[in-house]
Structures are given as C-alpha cells and as structure tokens.
Amino acid sequence: MSNVFEFEGIDGMGYSQPELLIEKSKIKLPSDLVRKELPRLPLLSEPEVVRHYTWLSTRNFGIDTGFYPLGSCTMKHNPRVNEVIAAMPGIAELHPLQQESHQQGLLAILFEMQEMLGICAGMDTVSLQPVAGAQGEFTAIRCIQEYHKSIGEAHRNKVIVPDSAHGTNPASAAMCGYEIIEIPSREDGLLDLDALKSVVGDDTAAMMITNPNTLGIFEPEISKAAEIVHSAGGQMYYDGANFNAILGKTTPGLMGFDAVHYNLHKTFSQPHGGGGPGSGPIGVKSHLAPFLPTPLVSRRERKEIDDVGLEGDWWYVLIEPSNSIGKVQQWMGNVGAVVRCWAFYRRYGFQLEKMSEHAVLNANYLRHKIMNPESNALDAIPIMPSEGSEAKFCKHEFTISALPLKEQSGITAMDIAKGLLDKGYMAPTVYFPLVVPECLMIEPTETESKKTLDTFAKKFHEVLAEDYETLHKAPITTHVGRVNEVQAARTLVLKYEFEEQ
Ligand SMILES: *Cc1c(COP(=O)(O)O)cnc(C)c1O
C-alpha cells in the first residue's frame, strides 16, 4: 500500500444510518444544494478503521512514545487525570446554549482559570477565548489598537520586535495592519537597548517580546526596555510561550508588560501540534480590559440573587466588556483544552512554582551534561549562553550551535537532529532562533527524569561522534527516511482523493 489515503477498502460498510422518519420525496431542499453524486467515502468496516488509525499512530513520534526535547514548544507529559476530568458529563456533554444555572460548574472552572492566570502573569483581566498563542497575539494587539484609537492615538502604526522573536509575533502585528520594525540582538543574544532607543517614537504602537528570550536567557534589562517603550507612548506585549521558566518566580506585570498571551497547551499540558487543539488566553492590564473579546466570566454573591435551590456562595455569569473588539472564537474558545489545563494546575495548587523550578533545573542539568561529556567524543561544541558568560545559567531551554562542527566535518544541525531520530528521540527544534547559526534548541521540561536526561546526553554525544556519511543518511530506522524539505513544502498534498480507475 503506497498511499493509505487511497485505501478504499472492501465493499462493505462500517456503519448504518437510521431509517428516514419521512419519505424522501417529501423532503424539500433547493435543488442546487442537493448532491448530484454520492460522496466517495471509503467503505471500511470497523476493524479496518481501527487498524488504519492505530497503524497511522505508530508512524508518529509523540510524547507518549519518547523524549521530546522540542525547544520553544514545551512538550511535557499530559497527565491522564486531565482527560478524566475533561470527559466528565457535566463538562463534556454541556451545550453552550444551556441555561446559566446548568453551566455553573463549568463557569466556576473558567472563572478560576481567569483568576489564576491573571495572578500568575500580574495582569488584571483574562480572556480565555483565543485558541492558539498566535491568535492570542492577534487578539491582544487588536485590543492595543482599539485602546490607542480610544485615546486619540490611532496614528501609532509600528510594532517593534527583536530579531530573535518567534515568527508569529511579526505576523500577528502585520495582520492588524501594523508595520514591523525589527531590531537586532546584541552579540550575546540579549536585547539591545540602544537599538530599541533608536527606533521608538511617536509612531510606536507596541513592542512584542518574550522573556526569557528564545535563546533561553532571561533579559536582565527588561524593565528598562518597558520604560523606553512606555515613555514613547507604546505598549509592551509579552509572548508567553516561555512561561514555563518563570511561573511563580516573577510576572510579566512586574516586568512592565501591559498584555500577555499564555500558551496553555505548552505551559499547562495539553496535547498539541498534531495531537490536539490549543488554547491561547490573553491577560491585560486594566486600561486594555474594556476591549477584550466577549464574553468573560464574572461572578456575583449568591445572596444578591433571587434564586433558590442551588448551593454555593457564588453565581457565575457571562459579561461583555464595554468596548469589546467582538468575538474571536465561537462560544468560550476551546473549553476542553482549558479544563485539562485547569486540572493540571489544580494538582500543583500553591506549589505551581515547583513546575518552573524543575523545568529550569532540568534544562541546566542537561546543558551541563551536553557541554561536559564523560568521554572525549567531541571537542566541546559552543552553547549559548556559554558557561562563564554573563548569563551563567539558562532558563527552561538552551541553544547549541553546530557551526564549528559543520566547518570541521560538514555535519549540520539537521544531520544531528536526524541522527537523534535513529536513537529514538524526537529531534530538537532546528534553525530557530535565526540569530544562532546551525541552531539546535533543546527544552527537556520538568516532566523528564534524571535518567532520561542522562541517557539523552549520552546518545547525543554518540550522534556527534558519528561520521558524516552515516549522519547524512539518517534517519534509517523511522518509517520515512530523509525527505526533501523543499519539495515537501512546495508540493504539499493535503487533499483526500481517489485515484482515477
Ligand atoms: C509556540 C510559540 C508561539 C505561537 O504559539 P501557538 O500556540 O503555536 O500559536 C509564539 N511564540 C513563541 C516563542 C512560541 O514558542
């Protein structure tokens, strides 16, 4: 079977439709809406469908099959208790149009999530609506845009991003109609305040930045950057993808930010990427709150309400912010994802900061192990921040440059990544951030054991010790070998089609 999507199956059916309740001829549908031909769905029996999807799942690498050190994406273990809670009938079977009194349990969860996220980021109000980090960016930047309009500063048309930013930052700002001003990082990968000073002005709408930055280094001068942007009348936007490094230790609010997004599916565990839907709530300071998307969850004291028969001190209601930009998603966003993340945070409770402590400890341990191999299989490869530099420790992730190796032997970051696949690991993030040449970006997360990290470091050194020929052919143990990336991107086949007979 060369292409599974062309598998038509036996001439059978895995399901049956109930009989129509009225005669077919009595159904009046506009003729242009009626199909001329039956849909050509594969006719598969249930065991065939089960085998097909199980077989597909074995071709994927997932966090459930092995260590997934994908920097910037925070792929951590998804505790199964999250699934149990999200599947409870009071949550999973609730219809969004059911009356408020039926939804009190779910609304209480959503309210608690808004409050918890607000506290963790030092923000005043949180909207759970956006369903991805990128959509959170877009939504918050739209709020900033409306805020500027409301104070007569609609002329501000530029958004500043450092060159180490994730591609979604400039893309989101551009979708709101802003011009992007990119500023170069310093040699050590940190924010260049002089470069920032030289671009801020009367036309600055906002600066978008993540901290720790995409090199895994905490920006020590972040509050100075906030001062520079604020004094020019701009707003500070925090890309929360790296929240796993700081949660419970400091907040974007303390650093001087006005708006943030959270990648719940990264920081708070939730299958993501190909594995499930995301959730990208945003938090804002009070001056931006009137513009948030609608609805938000609020609560009132029960004794204020004329209602009997239900227990509890609080009554939860949906409210609309006064100058809302409108809706960015149907209903309340990806509620199932929010509930899973709520379950995750509830297990930690007041110990939530331990999550970040262990994530940072694991990253530093692994970085140290990789930089100081037990055998002398490699002549040390440069890691940013290098040991001994100003930023002595990384936060939750670190980068490695394979440039010296490439110059010596032709082995690239991509070759190392492919070699790791043959050792049974997901490849780290490669060629990002762009400021590190031949970059490999590694993030172990807090959910991995010391043993996993030790073994990974050992296997990593084994890969580095391999010769060019072997590595250039890798991977050889996976279902699909080395693909032509350019072709894969240019001639993307995503359509389900039968071959003509
Ligand atoms: C993942 C990520 C984003 C985008 O988040 P999505 O949820 O994938 O849309 C933005 N910035 C950084 C630094 C990220 O790692």
The ligand as a MOL file (V3000), in Angstrom:
LIG
                    3D

  0  0  0     0  0            999 V3000
M  V30 BEGIN CTAB
M  V30 COUNTS 15 15 0 0 0
M  V30 BEGIN ATOM
M  V30 1 C 4.6660 28.4140 20.1330 0
M  V30 2 C 5.0790 29.8270 20.1440 0
M  V30 3 C 4.2100 30.8500 19.6960 0
M  V30 4 C 2.8860 30.5790 18.9950 0
M  V30 5 O 2.0060 29.8260 19.7390 0
M  V30 6 P 0.9530 28.8190 19.0470 0
M  V30 7 O 0.1350 28.3540 20.1960 0
M  V30 8 O 1.7460 27.7540 18.3770 0
M  V30 9 O 0.1500 29.6340 18.0630 0
M  V30 10 C 4.6290 32.1540 19.8340 0
M  V30 11 N 5.8380 32.4540 20.3480 0
M  V30 12 C 6.7140 31.5080 20.7560 0
M  V30 13 C 8.0510 31.9140 21.3140 0
M  V30 14 C 6.3660 30.1580 20.6620 0
M  V30 15 O 7.2270 29.2010 21.0570 0
M  V30 END ATOM
M  V30 BEGIN BOND
M  V30 1 1 1 2
M  V30 2 1 2 3
M  V30 3 2 2 14
M  V30 4 1 3 4
M  V30 5 2 3 10
M  V30 6 1 4 5
M  V30 7 1 5 6
M  V30 8 2 6 7
M  V30 9 1 6 8
M  V30 10 1 6 9
M  V30 11 1 10 11
M  V30 12 2 11 12
M  V30 13 1 12 13
M  V30 14 1 12 14
M  V30 15 1 14 15
M  V30 END BOND
M  V30 END CTAB
M  END
